[in-house]
Amino acid sequence: MPSQLVMLVLFVLATAAISAFGAIFRPGEWYAALAKPSWNPPNWVFGPVWTVLYIMIAIAGWLAWRAEGFGRAVTVWAVALIVNGLWSWLFFGRQMIGLAFVDIVVLLALIAGFIAATWTPARSAALLFLPYFAWVAYASTLNGAIWALNR
């Protein structure tokens, strides 16, 4: 069985890989030209928020693994991480706002599933996902509003 430190590093690396993949797809001129709701945050907010969230995501995955190994919670964590990375590709890379909205709603459900799966065996992991859930809920409404404004 791998050591806890090795596994923490692996969870951090997996999360960093998804973060790096998402960072490939920048907002750019296309995004700047879109109509956005008045409550759209400035672009500089996203980097710091996601940095903190990705750290919390990595630690939460590791805590879930510590509690139950590679079970249901870690599977949901991994699928959520992939769906998270796909959002940037869909929204910024492919400019498919509607499909990105579907993706982010699925992500929100996966985050809720992780919270539910870890609530008893790894409460700290569940609690680390609460800000992630709140941010993705906000981002979902923002994605939906941008889609509605730019049809």
N, C-alpha and C positions, 0 to 999 in steps of 0.2 A: 504494500500500500504506500502510495507516495506521501511524503511528509506534508504537513499542513502548510509550511512555507512555500514548498514547490507548487502546491495546489493554488495558493493565493496568487502566486506569480502567474500561473496559467489563467486564472480568472481575470486578472488585470490585463494580461496580453490579449485574451479573447475580446475583452471590452475595448481595449485600445485599437485593435484591428478593425472593429466595427466603426469606431469613432473615426479612424483614418479613412476608411472607405466612404463614410458619409461626408467627410470634409473634402473629398475630391469634387463633389458637386456643389458648386458655389452659387449663391443667389444671382449675381450678375445683373446685366442690363435687362434681361427678360423679367426678372422678379421686380426690379425697380420700377418698371413700366406698368405693373399690374395695379389695379384698383385694390385698395386695402381698407379695412375698417379703421375708424379713428383710434381704436384701442390696440392697434398693431404696435408692438414694442420696436424701438430702434434696433437696427441690426447688431449693434455692439453688445446687446444684452444676451444674445443667444450663445456666444462662445463661453462666457463665464458660467452661465446656468448649466450648459451641457457638460462642462468640465467637472463641476461638482456632482452632477447627476451620474456621470459615467463612473466616477470614483465610488459613489454609493451603490451603483448597480454591480460593480465588480465585487465589492465587499459582501453585498447581499447574496450573490451567487455562491461565494465561498462559504458564507455562514450556512446557507441551505445545504451545501455539500457536506459540511461538517456535521450537520444534524442528521442527515439521512442518506448520504452518499449520492450516487447518480440515479436518483429516483425521479418521481413526478415533478417535484418543484424545480430541480435543476434542468429537467427537460423543458419545462415551461419557460424558465429563465433563458435557455439557449434559443428557443424558437422566438421569444420576444426580442432578443438581441438581434437576430437576423431580420425580423420584421421591422425593427427600428432602423437598421441600416438600409433596408429597401426603400424606406420612405424618402430619403434624400435623393436616391436614384430616380424614383418615380416623380417626385415633385420638381426638383431642380434639374436633374439629368434628362429626364424624358418630357418634362413640362406637362405631366398628366395629373392635373390638380384633382380631378374626380377620383381617379384610381388611388392617388396618394391619400385621399380622404378615407377611402375604404380601408387602406392599409393602416392608417393611424387609429381607426376605430377598432380594428382587429388587435392592434398593439395595446390599446387601452384595456380590452377584454383580457388579453394575456397578462398584463400587469396586475389586474384585479385577481386573476387566477393564481398568480404567484403569491400575492398577498394572502389569499385564502389558504393556499397549500402550505405556507410557512407560518401561519398565525400561531399554531400550537407548537410545532416542533422547533421553530427558529424565529421567535417573535422579533428579535432584532433585525433579521432579514426582512420581515414583513414591514416593520417600521421604516427601514431604509428605503423601501419602495413607495411609501406614501407621498413624499415630495415628487417622485417620478410620476406617480399617478396624477397628482394635481397638475403638474406641468403639461403632461400629455393630454389631459382633459382640456386645458386651456388651448394647447396647440391644435387639438381636434376642432374646437369651435373656430379658431382662427383659420385653419385650413378650409373648413366648411364655408366660412364667410367669404374668403378669397375666391373660392370656387363659385359661390353664388354671385359675387360681384363681377366676375369675369367670364361668364358663360357666353 
